[in-house]
Amino acid sequence: MKELVEVIAKALVNNPDAVVVTERVTEKETILNLSVDPADMGKVIGKQGRIAKAIRTVLKAQAIREDKRVTLDID
């Protein structure tokens, strides 16, 4: 799932080299932390958070297929 978020984020931003996704696994869920260049933050979040919500929706669909629970945090 880390790779999925990376691919989506790199497609959205102007500086794909600055995209970093870290993964932290707990016993209940997997927490993904997405960091991008500050200049690209608006492109990842979108107007009223629409892009961020769409990324989370795709991630949730993948998590359901794998029977996992995933949370995405954007820095």
The first five atom37 places (N, CA, C, CB, O) and aatype in JSON, in Angstrom:
{
  "aatype": [12, 11, 6, 10, 19, 6, 19, 9, 0, 11, 0, 10, 19, 2, 2, 14, 3, 0, 19, 19, 19, 16, 6, 1, 19, 16, 6, 11, 6, 16, 9, 10, 2, 10, 15, 19, 3, 14, 0, 3, 12, 7, 11, 19, 9, 7, 11, 5, 7, 1, 9, 0, 11, 0, 9, 1, 16, 19, 10, 11, 0, 5, 0, 9, 1, 6, 3, 11, 1, 19, 16, 10, 3, 9, 3],
  "atom_mask": [
    [1, 1, 1, 1, 1],
    [1, 1, 1, 1, 1],
    [1, 1, 1, 1, 1],
    [1, 1, 1, 1, 1],
    [1, 1, 1, 1, 1],
    [1, 1, 1, 1, 1],
    [1, 1, 1, 1, 1],
    [1, 1, 1, 1, 1],
    [1, 1, 1, 1, 1],
    [1, 1, 1, 1, 1],
    [1, 1, 1, 1, 1],
    [1, 1, 1, 1, 1],
    [1, 1, 1, 1, 1],
    [1, 1, 1, 1, 1],
    [1, 1, 1, 1, 1],
    [1, 1, 1, 1, 1],
    [1, 1, 1, 1, 1],
    [1, 1, 1, 1, 1],
    [1, 1, 1, 1, 1],
    [1, 1, 1, 1, 1],
    [1, 1, 1, 1, 1],
    [1, 1, 1, 1, 1],
    [1, 1, 1, 1, 1],
    [1, 1, 1, 1, 1],
    [1, 1, 1, 1, 1],
    [1, 1, 1, 1, 1],
    [1, 1, 1, 1, 1],
    [1, 1, 1, 1, 1],
    [1, 1, 1, 1, 1],
    [1, 1, 1, 1, 1],
    [1, 1, 1, 1, 1],
    [1, 1, 1, 1, 1],
    [1, 1, 1, 1, 1],
    [1, 1, 1, 1, 1],
    [1, 1, 1, 1, 1],
    [1, 1, 1, 1, 1],
    [1, 1, 1, 1, 1],
    [1, 1, 1, 1, 1],
    [1, 1, 1, 1, 1],
    [1, 1, 1, 1, 1],
    [1, 1, 1, 1, 1],
    [1, 1, 1, 0, 1],
    [1, 1, 1, 1, 1],
    [1, 1, 1, 1, 1],
    [1, 1, 1, 1, 1],
    [1, 1, 1, 0, 1],
    [1, 1, 1, 1, 1],
    [1, 1, 1, 1, 1],
    [1, 1, 1, 0, 1],
    [1, 1, 1, 1, 1],
    [1, 1, 1, 1, 1],
    [1, 1, 1, 1, 1],
    [1, 1, 1, 1, 1],
    [1, 1, 1, 1, 1],
    [1, 1, 1, 1, 1],
    [1, 1, 1, 1, 1],
    [1, 1, 1, 1, 1],
    [1, 1, 1, 1, 1],
    [1, 1, 1, 1, 1],
    [1, 1, 1, 1, 1],
    [1, 1, 1, 1, 1],
    [1, 1, 1, 1, 1],
    [1, 1, 1, 1, 1],
    [1, 1, 1, 1, 1],
    [1, 1, 1, 1, 1],
    [1, 1, 1, 1, 1],
    [1, 1, 1, 1, 1],
    [1, 1, 1, 1, 1],
    [1, 1, 1, 1, 1],
    [1, 1, 1, 1, 1],
    [1, 1, 1, 1, 1],
    [1, 1, 1, 1, 1],
    [1, 1, 1, 1, 1],
    [1, 1, 1, 1, 1],
    [1, 1, 1, 1, 1]
  ],
  "atom_positions": [
    [[0.81, -1.19, 0.0], [0.0, 0.0, 0.0], [0.85, 1.26, 0.0], [-0.92, 0.0, 1.18], [0.44, 2.31, -0.5]],
    [[2.03, 1.14, 0.56], [2.97, 2.26, 0.55], [3.29, 2.66, -0.89], [4.26, 1.88, 1.31], [3.37, 3.84, -1.21]],
    [[3.47, 1.66, -1.74], [3.8, 1.92, -3.14], [2.64, 2.6, -3.86], [4.16, 0.61, -3.85], [2.85, 3.46, -4.72]],
    [[1.42, 2.22, -3.52], [0.23, 2.81, -4.14], [0.18, 4.31, -3.85], [-1.05, 2.13, -3.63], [-0.05, 5.11, -4.76]],
    [[0.38, 4.69, -2.6], [0.35, 6.11, -2.23], [1.5, 6.86, -2.91], [0.45, 6.26, -0.7], [1.32, 7.99, -3.36]],
    [[2.66, 6.23, -2.99], [3.82, 6.85, -3.64], [3.53, 7.14, -5.11], [5.04, 5.95, -3.51], [3.83, 8.23, -5.6]],
    [[2.97, 6.18, -5.81], [2.68, 6.35, -7.24], [1.66, 7.47, -7.46], [2.15, 5.03, -7.85], [1.83, 8.3, -8.36]],
    [[0.63, 7.49, -6.66], [-0.4, 8.53, -6.8], [0.18, 9.9, -6.52], [-1.6, 8.25, -5.86], [-0.03, 10.84, -7.28]],
    [[0.93, 10.02, -5.42], [1.48, 11.32, -5.03], [2.49, 11.82, -6.05], [2.15, 11.22, -3.65], [2.5, 13.01, -6.38]],
    [[3.34, 10.95, -6.56], [4.35, 11.36, -7.54], [3.71, 11.83, -8.84], [5.31, 10.22, -7.82], [4.28, 12.67, -9.54]],
    [[2.55, 11.3, -9.16], [1.85, 11.72, -10.37], [1.23, 13.12, -10.21], [0.77, 10.71, -10.74], [0.98, 13.81, -11.2]],
    [[0.98, 13.52, -8.98], [0.31, 14.8, -8.73], [1.26, 15.99, -8.59], [-0.5, 14.69, -7.49], [0.88, 17.11, -8.94]],
    [[2.45, 15.77, -8.11], [3.33, 16.88, -7.73], [4.31, 17.28, -8.83], [4.1, 16.51, -6.49], [4.53, 16.52, -9.78]],
    [[4.89, 18.48, -8.69], [5.91, 18.95, -9.63], [7.29, 18.41, -9.29], [5.94, 20.47, -9.65], [8.14, 18.28, -10.16]],
    [[7.51, 18.09, -8.02], [8.81, 17.61, -7.55], [8.65, 16.19, -7.0], [9.41, 18.56, -6.47], [8.58, 16.01, -5.79]],
    [[8.6, 15.18, -7.87], [8.36, 13.81, -7.39], [9.5, 13.24, -6.55], [8.12, 12.91, -8.56], [9.29, 12.26, -5.83]],
    [[10.69, 13.82, -6.64], [11.81, 13.32, -5.84], [11.62, 13.63, -4.35], [13.13, 13.93, -6.33], [12.23, 12.97, -3.5]],
    [[10.79, 14.61, -4.03], [10.58, 15.01, -2.64], [9.48, 14.19, -1.96], [10.23, 16.48, -2.57], [9.23, 14.36, -0.76]],
    [[8.81, 13.31, -2.69], [7.74, 12.5, -2.12], [8.35, 11.38, -1.28], [6.83, 11.91, -3.25], [9.16, 10.59, -1.76]],
    [[7.93, 11.33, -0.01], [8.41, 10.3, 0.9], [7.2, 9.71, 1.62], [9.45, 10.88, 1.92], [6.4, 10.44, 2.2]],
    [[7.09, 8.4, 1.57], [6.01, 7.7, 2.27], [6.66, 6.77, 3.29], [5.08, 6.9, 1.27], [7.45, 5.89, 2.95]],
    [[6.3, 6.97, 4.55], [6.8, 6.08, 5.6], [5.63, 5.25, 6.12], [7.47, 6.89, 6.76], [4.48, 5.7, 6.13]],
    [[5.94, 4.06, 6.55], [4.91, 3.11, 6.99], [5.21, 2.67, 8.42], [4.83, 1.88, 6.04], [6.33, 2.27, 8.74]],
    [[4.19, 2.76, 9.27], [4.32, 2.31, 10.64], [3.19, 1.32, 10.91], [4.28, 3.51, 11.66], [2.01, 1.64, 10.72]],
    [[3.55, 0.13, 11.34], [2.56, -0.93, 11.54], [2.36, -1.14, 13.04], [3.01, -2.26, 10.86], [3.32, -1.35, 13.78]],
    [[1.11, -1.06, 13.46], [0.75, -1.39, 14.83], [-0.06, -2.67, 14.79], [-0.05, -0.22, 15.51], [-0.31, -3.22, 13.71]],
    [[-0.47, -3.15, 15.94], [-1.22, -4.41, 15.92], [-2.63, -4.24, 15.35], [-1.3, -4.97, 17.32], [-3.21, -5.22, 14.89]],
    [[-3.19, -3.03, 15.38], [-4.54, -2.83, 14.86], [-4.58, -2.27, 13.45], [-5.28, -1.91, 15.77], [-5.51, -2.58, 12.7]],
    [[-3.59, -1.45, 13.07], [-3.65, -0.8, 11.78], [-2.27, -0.46, 11.24], [-4.49, 0.46, 11.88], [-1.26, -0.58, 11.94]],
    [[-2.25, -0.04, 9.98], [-1.04, 0.45, 9.34], [-1.22, 1.94, 9.12], [-0.76, -0.29, 7.99], [-2.23, 2.38, 8.58]],
    [[-0.23, 2.72, 9.55], [-0.3, 4.17, 9.41], [0.73, 4.58, 8.36], [-0.04, 4.89, 10.78], [1.92, 4.33, 8.51]],
    [[0.26, 5.22, 7.3], [1.12, 5.72, 6.24], [1.25, 7.23, 6.39], [0.57, 5.35, 4.83], [0.25, 7.93, 6.57]],
    [[2.47, 7.72, 6.33], [2.73, 9.14, 6.48], [3.31, 9.65, 5.16], [3.7, 9.42, 7.67], [4.37, 9.21, 4.73]],
    [[2.61, 10.58, 4.52], [3.01, 11.13, 3.23], [3.61, 12.51, 3.42], [1.82, 11.18, 2.24], [2.96, 13.4, 3.98]],
    [[4.84, 12.68, 2.96], [5.51, 13.98, 3.01], [5.85, 14.41, 1.59], [6.79, 13.93, 3.91], [6.38, 13.63, 0.81]],
    [[5.53, 15.67, 1.27], [5.85, 16.22, -0.05], [6.52, 17.57, 0.14], [4.57, 16.35, -0.93], [6.55, 18.11, 1.25]],
    [[7.04, 18.11, -0.94], [7.63, 19.45, -0.92], [6.54, 20.45, -0.52], [8.24, 19.81, -2.32], [5.4, 20.34, -0.98]],
    [[6.87, 21.43, 0.32], [5.85, 22.41, 0.75], [5.15, 23.12, -0.41], [6.49, 23.45, 1.65], [3.98, 23.49, -0.3]],
    [[5.85, 23.32, -1.52], [5.23, 23.97, -2.69], [4.17, 23.08, -3.34], [6.31, 24.33, -3.72], [3.27, 23.59, -4.01]],
    [[4.26, 21.77, -3.15], [3.32, 20.83, -3.76], [2.19, 20.4, -2.81], [4.07, 19.61, -4.23], [1.34, 19.61, -3.19]],
    [[2.19, 20.92, -1.61], [1.2, 20.49, -0.61], [-0.23, 20.73, -1.1], [1.43, 21.23, 0.7], [-1.1, 19.88, -0.89]],
    [[-0.48, 21.85, -1.74], [-1.82, 22.16, -2.22], [-2.29, 21.19, -3.29], [0.0, 0.0, 0.0], [-3.49, 20.92, -3.4]],
    [[-1.37, 20.68, -4.08], [-1.75, 19.73, -5.13], [-2.14, 18.38, -4.56], [-0.61, 19.56, -6.11], [-2.98, 17.68, -5.12]],
    [[-1.54, 18.01, -3.44], [-1.85, 16.73, -2.81], [-3.14, 16.83, -2.01], [-0.69, 16.27, -1.9], [-3.91, 15.87, -1.95]],
    [[-3.38, 17.98, -1.4], [-4.6, 18.14, -0.6], [-5.8, 18.5, -1.48], [-4.38, 19.22, 0.47], [-6.88, 17.95, -1.29]],
    [[-5.62, 19.41, -2.41], [-6.7, 19.8, -3.31], [-7.66, 20.79, -2.66], [0.0, 0.0, 0.0], [-7.57, 21.06, -1.46]],
    [[-8.56, 21.32, -3.46], [-9.55, 22.26, -2.94], [-10.48, 21.55, -1.98], [-10.35, 22.92, -4.1], [-11.08, 20.52, -2.31]],
    [[-10.59, 22.11, -0.79], [-11.43, 21.56, 0.28], [-11.09, 20.1, 0.6], [-12.9, 21.66, -0.11], [-11.93, 19.35, 1.08]],
    [[-9.85, 19.71, 0.32], [-9.39, 18.36, 0.67], [-9.88, 17.26, -0.24], [0.0, 0.0, 0.0], [-9.85, 16.09, 0.14]],
    [[-10.34, 17.6, -1.42], [-10.91, 16.59, -2.32], [-9.9, 15.57, -2.8], [-11.54, 17.27, -3.5], [-10.2, 14.38, -2.86]],
    [[-8.7, 16.02, -3.15], [-7.67, 15.08, -3.63], [-7.24, 14.15, -2.51], [-6.45, 15.84, -4.2], [-7.1, 12.94, -2.71]],
    [[-7.02, 14.71, -1.32], [-6.63, 13.89, -0.16], [-7.71, 12.86, 0.16], [-6.37, 14.78, 1.07], [-7.41, 11.71, 0.47]],
    [[-8.96, 13.28, 0.07], [-10.07, 12.36, 0.33], [-10.11, 11.25, -0.72], [-11.42, 13.12, 0.35], [-10.38, 10.09, -0.39]],
    [[-9.84, 11.59, -1.97], [-9.83, 10.59, -3.04], [-8.69, 9.59, -2.85], [-9.71, 11.28, -4.41], [-8.87, 8.39, -3.06]],
    [[-7.53, 10.09, -2.45], [-6.39, 9.18, -2.19], [-6.75, 8.23, -1.05], [-5.1, 9.98, -1.83], [-6.47, 7.03, -1.12]],
    [[-7.37, 8.76, 0.0], [-7.77, 7.91, 1.13], [-8.82, 6.88, 0.71], [-8.3, 8.77, 2.28], [-8.82, 5.76, 1.21]],
    [[-9.72, 7.26, -0.19], [-10.75, 6.33, -0.67], [-10.13, 5.18, -1.45], [-11.77, 7.06, -1.54], [-10.5, 4.02, -1.24]],
    [[-9.18, 5.48, -2.33], [-8.49, 4.43, -3.09], [-7.71, 3.53, -2.14], [-7.55, 5.05, -4.14], [-7.71, 2.3, -2.29]],
    [[-7.06, 4.14, -1.17], [-6.29, 3.37, -0.19], [-7.2, 2.47, 0.64], [-5.51, 4.31, 0.73], [-6.84, 1.33, 0.95]],
    [[-8.36, 2.98, 1.0], [-9.31, 2.18, 1.78], [-9.82, 0.99, 0.97], [-10.5, 3.06, 2.23], [-9.99, -0.11, 1.51]],
    [[-10.06, 1.2, -0.32], [-10.51, 0.09, -1.18], [-9.45, -1.0, -1.25], [-10.84, 0.61, -2.61], [-9.77, -2.19, -1.21]],
    [[-8.18, -0.6, -1.37], [-7.1, -1.58, -1.39], [-6.98, -2.29, -0.04], [-5.77, -0.9, -1.75], [-6.71, -3.49, 0.01]],
    [[-7.16, -1.56, 1.04], [-7.07, -2.16, 2.37], [-8.17, -3.18, 2.59], [-7.15, -1.07, 3.45], [-7.94, -4.21, 3.22]],
    [[-9.35, -2.92, 2.08], [-10.46, -3.87, 2.21], [-10.14, -5.15, 1.44], [-11.78, -3.25, 1.7], [-10.45, -6.25, 1.9]],
    [[-9.52, -5.0, 0.26], [-9.14, -6.19, -0.52], [-8.13, -7.04, 0.23], [-8.56, -5.77, -1.88], [-8.14, -8.27, 0.11]],
    [[-7.25, -6.39, 1.0], [-6.23, -7.12, 1.74], [-6.63, -7.41, 3.18], [-4.94, -6.34, 1.72], [-5.84, -7.95, 3.95]],
    [[-7.85, -7.05, 3.54], [-8.39, -7.27, 4.89], [-7.5, -6.62, 5.95], [-8.54, -8.77, 5.17], [-7.1, -7.26, 6.92]],
    [[-7.2, -5.33, 5.74], [-6.37, -4.56, 6.66], [-7.05, -3.24, 6.97], [-4.96, -4.33, 6.07], [-8.04, -2.87, 6.34]],
    [[-6.51, -2.54, 7.95], [-6.98, -1.21, 8.29], [-5.83, -0.24, 8.09], [-7.53, -1.16, 9.75], [-4.74, -0.45, 8.62]],
    [[-6.06, 0.83, 7.32], [-4.99, 1.76, 6.96], [-5.44, 3.19, 7.22], [-4.58, 1.58, 5.5], [-6.59, 3.55, 6.98]],
    [[-4.49, 4.0, 7.71], [-4.71, 5.42, 7.92], [-3.63, 6.18, 7.16], [-4.69, 5.79, 9.45], [-2.47, 5.79, 7.17]],
    [[-4.03, 7.27, 6.48], [-3.08, 8.1, 5.75], [-2.99, 9.46, 6.41], [-3.48, 8.24, 4.27], [-3.99, 10.16, 6.56]],
    [[-1.77, 9.84, 6.8], [-1.5, 11.17, 7.35], [-0.66, 11.92, 6.34], [-0.78, 11.09, 8.74], [0.3, 11.37, 5.79]],
    [[-1.02, 13.19, 6.1], [-0.27, 14.01, 5.14], [0.42, 15.12, 5.92], [-1.21, 14.6, 4.03], [-0.21, 15.89, 6.64]],
    [[1.75, 15.18, 5.75], [2.53, 16.24, 6.43], [2.74, 17.4, 5.5], [3.89, 15.7, 6.9], [3.37, 18.39, 5.88]]
  ]
}
